[in-house]
Amino acid sequence: MKYLKIDNGAAYFRDEDSNYTSIEKITKEDLMELINRVVDDTVCFEMDDFEEKIIQNPAHKIIYSNLYKKFLSLLSDGNRFKDESKSIYLDAKIKYNIN
């Protein structure tokens, strides 16, 4: 499923309701939801390749470029990220008896 897309010179992200929303309206909650989807093995996270000349809006260009690079990095380093996340929270999980 495509979570970041470029259409008609503008950039969009898929929100939690599976609607495409203009990328300049992204919130920190939206970002956390997208990150969760990037690292979820059961989700096929797809995004349009960043091509600077296609996105017309300068703000969209900056936001999309940065998100694209970060998500691409997370996708390629997903296992390392998951392992680090598990180890960071291991003490808390043990302390509070969380499985």
N, C-alpha and C positions, 0 to 999 in steps of 0.2 A: 504494500500500500504506500502511496506517495504522501509523505508528510510535509515536504517543502516543494513548492512548484513555482514555475515562472510561466505567466500567461499574459499575453497582450502587453508586454513591456513592464509588467508589475510582478512583485513577488508575494507569495501567499504561504501560510502554514495551515495545517489541518488541526483544528481545535478539538477539545475533548468530546464535542458533539459530532465530530467528523465533518464539520463544515469548514470550507476554506475561508480564512480571514486574512485581510491585508496585513502584511508582516510588520508594519509600523505599530500595529495595535497589540503586539505580543506582550504578555505580562510575565512576571516571574513564575506564576503558577503554570502558565502555558509552557514556559521553558522547562520547568521541572517535569511536566507531563511528557514533553518530547524527549527529554533525557531518559526518562524511565522506559520509553518505547525503544530508544536506541539500544539500550543495554539489555532489553528483554529478548531472550532467545526465541520466544514464540512469536515475536513480531517481525515481519519483513519490512524493515524501515528503508524506504526509498526516497530519493530527492533528485530533483533536476540538477544537472551539472551547472556550476556557476559559470556563466559567460557574461562578462561585464558589458559587452555591447548590446545584449538583448534586454537587460533591465534599464528602463528609461529613467525612473525616479531615483535621484541620487541617494535619498535616505534608504530606499529599498535595497539599493546596490550595496551599501555599507552593511546593513543588517544581514542581508542574505549571505553576503560573502563571509562574514564572521561566523554565522551559524553553520554554514556549509563546511567551513574548515574545521570547526570544533566537532561537529557531528561526524565528519569523515574520520577525524582522529579517534573519536570514541568507537566508531565502528571497527577500525583497524586494530585498536588496542583494547577491545572490549573485554577480553579475558583477564588482562592485567588489571583493568579498572575494577572488574567484579571482585577479583582476589583482594585487591587493596581495600575495597569497600567492606568486604567481609571481615578482614583483619582489623580495620579501624573500629568496627562496632562489636567485635567479639567480646571484649571485656564487659560492655553494657549488656549484651545478650546473656552472658553468664551471670552477671550480678542480678539481673531481673528475671532470670530463668525464662528467656524467650527462645523459642525454637526457630 
